[in-house]
Amino acid sequence: MDIIFSKSFFFNTKDLKNKLAIRDTNPTNNKIYYHAYVKWGKNFPSHLDGNFAFVLYDADKKQYFCARDPLGVKSLYFVKINGDYKFSSNIDELVDLPRMQKKPNLKSMKTMLYQRSVNYTDTMYEGIYRLPPGHFMIIENGKEQIER
């Protein structure tokens, strides 16, 4: 398993270290992600107390696993270009990708202007999406499945 993207701060590192039987004095967050994913599977974000957004790639299952903290302190944006996924906590990094078309999402803009709300997975750019706070997403065979 590879950690593709990670922005995190845990308040319960000591508790996680004990529950996951990690012997390192100061384990990295990536090590915690790895052990938590192995032990608890897709439910492991519910054991995390803190601010986080991350993307793991499970080569055995050939799937991405992404999650965001419940309050949405850390952002997670994603784009799919020619079947390849890119992730970032900063939308500008995705907008600036070489093969990214920089088109405004008129539907989102209209909804925002007239209803003063937006579908939380949409952004103001076509083709760039965000994972809602407190949700996880599994990407397998090019299909995204988002759950709370």
C-alpha positions as CSV (number, residue, x, y, z in Angstrom):
1,M,0.0,0.0,0.0
2,D,1.2,3.5,-0.9
3,I,0.3,6.8,0.7
4,I,-0.4,9.0,-2.4
5,F,-1.4,12.1,-0.5
6,S,-1.5,13.1,3.2
7,K,-2.2,16.2,5.2
8,S,-2.9,15.3,8.8
9,F,-2.6,16.1,12.5
10,F,-3.8,13.6,15.0
11,F,-4.9,14.3,18.6
12,N,-4.9,10.6,19.5
13,T,-1.6,9.4,18.2
14,K,-0.7,7.7,21.5
15,D,-4.0,5.9,21.7
16,L,-3.7,4.8,18.0
17,K,-0.1,3.7,18.6
18,N,-1.4,1.4,21.4
19,K,-4.4,0.1,19.6
20,L,-2.3,-0.7,16.5
21,A,0.6,-2.2,18.5
22,I,3.1,0.3,16.9
23,R,6.4,0.2,18.8
24,D,8.0,3.3,17.3
25,T,8.3,6.2,19.8
26,N,7.2,8.7,17.2
27,P,5.4,6.9,14.4
28,T,4.8,8.9,11.2
29,N,1.2,9.6,10.3
30,N,1.8,7.4,7.2
31,K,2.7,4.5,9.4
32,I,-0.5,5.0,11.4
33,Y,-2.5,5.1,8.2
34,Y,-1.0,1.9,7.0
35,H,-1.5,-0.1,10.2
36,A,-5.0,1.4,10.7
37,Y,-6.1,0.5,7.2
38,V,-4.8,-3.1,7.6
39,K,-6.5,-3.5,11.0
40,W,-9.9,-1.7,10.4
41,G,-10.3,-1.5,6.7
42,K,-12.5,1.2,5.2
43,N,-13.8,2.0,8.7
44,F,-10.5,3.2,10.0
45,P,-11.1,7.0,9.6
46,S,-13.7,6.7,12.4
47,H,-10.8,5.9,14.8
48,L,-8.9,9.0,13.9
49,D,-9.2,12.1,16.0
50,G,-7.8,15.1,14.3
51,N,-7.6,17.0,11.0
52,F,-6.8,14.9,8.0
53,A,-7.2,14.3,4.3
54,F,-5.4,11.4,2.7
55,V,-5.3,9.1,-0.3
56,L,-4.0,5.5,-0.1
57,Y,-3.4,3.2,-3.0
58,D,-4.0,-0.5,-2.3
59,A,-2.1,-2.3,-5.1
60,D,-3.5,-5.7,-4.1
61,K,-7.1,-4.5,-4.5
62,K,-6.2,-2.0,-7.3
63,Q,-8.1,0.8,-5.6
64,Y,-7.7,4.2,-4.1
65,F,-9.0,4.9,-0.6
66,C,-9.5,8.6,0.3
67,A,-10.9,10.2,3.4
68,R,-11.4,13.6,5.1
69,D,-11.9,14.7,8.7
70,P,-15.4,15.3,9.9
71,L,-15.1,19.1,10.2
72,G,-13.4,19.5,6.8
73,V,-10.4,21.3,8.2
74,K,-8.1,19.6,5.6
75,S,-9.3,19.9,2.0
76,L,-9.1,17.1,-0.6
77,Y,-9.7,17.9,-4.3
78,F,-9.4,15.4,-7.1
79,V,-9.4,15.3,-10.9
80,K,-9.4,12.5,-13.4
81,I,-7.5,13.2,-16.6
82,N,-7.2,10.4,-19.3
83,G,-8.0,7.8,-16.7
84,D,-5.4,9.0,-14.2
85,Y,-6.3,10.5,-10.9
86,K,-4.6,13.5,-9.3
87,F,-5.2,14.7,-5.7
88,S,-4.4,17.9,-3.8
89,S,-5.4,20.0,-0.8
90,N,-5.1,23.1,-3.1
91,I,-7.4,23.5,-6.0
92,D,-4.8,25.7,-7.8
93,E,-2.4,22.8,-8.1
94,L,-5.1,20.9,-10.1
95,V,-6.1,23.8,-12.2
96,D,-2.5,24.3,-13.2
97,L,-2.0,20.7,-14.4
98,P,-0.8,20.7,-18.1
99,R,-3.7,18.6,-19.5
100,M,-6.4,20.2,-17.3
101,Q,-9.0,22.2,-19.2
102,K,-9.6,25.4,-17.2
103,K,-13.3,25.8,-17.8
104,P,-15.7,27.4,-15.3
105,N,-18.4,25.1,-13.9
106,L,-21.4,27.3,-15.0
107,K,-23.9,24.9,-13.3
108,S,-22.2,25.4,-9.9
109,M,-22.0,29.1,-10.4
110,K,-25.7,29.4,-11.2
111,T,-26.6,27.3,-8.2
112,M,-24.4,29.4,-6.0
113,L,-25.9,32.7,-7.3
114,Y,-29.6,31.6,-7.3
115,Q,-29.8,29.1,-4.4
116,R,-26.8,30.3,-2.4
117,S,-25.6,26.7,-2.1
118,V,-23.5,24.2,-4.1
119,N,-23.3,20.5,-4.5
120,Y,-20.4,19.9,-2.1
121,T,-18.6,17.5,-4.5
122,D,-18.6,20.2,-7.3
123,T,-16.2,23.1,-7.5
124,M,-16.2,26.2,-9.6
125,Y,-14.2,24.4,-12.2
126,E,-15.5,21.6,-14.5
127,G,-13.8,18.3,-13.9
128,I,-12.4,19.2,-10.4
129,Y,-14.2,17.7,-7.5
130,R,-13.9,17.7,-3.7
131,L,-14.5,15.1,-1.1
132,P,-17.0,16.3,1.4
133,P,-16.0,16.5,5.1
134,G,-16.5,13.3,7.1
135,H,-16.7,11.2,4.0
136,F,-14.5,8.5,2.4
137,M,-14.2,7.5,-1.2
138,I,-13.2,4.3,-2.9
139,I,-12.0,4.5,-6.5
140,E,-12.0,1.2,-8.3
141,N,-12.0,0.6,-12.0
142,G,-12.3,4.3,-12.6
143,K,-15.6,4.6,-10.6
144,E,-15.9,6.7,-7.5
145,Q,-18.0,5.5,-4.5
146,I,-18.4,8.1,-1.8
147,E,-19.8,7.3,1.6
148,R,-20.2,9.1,4.9
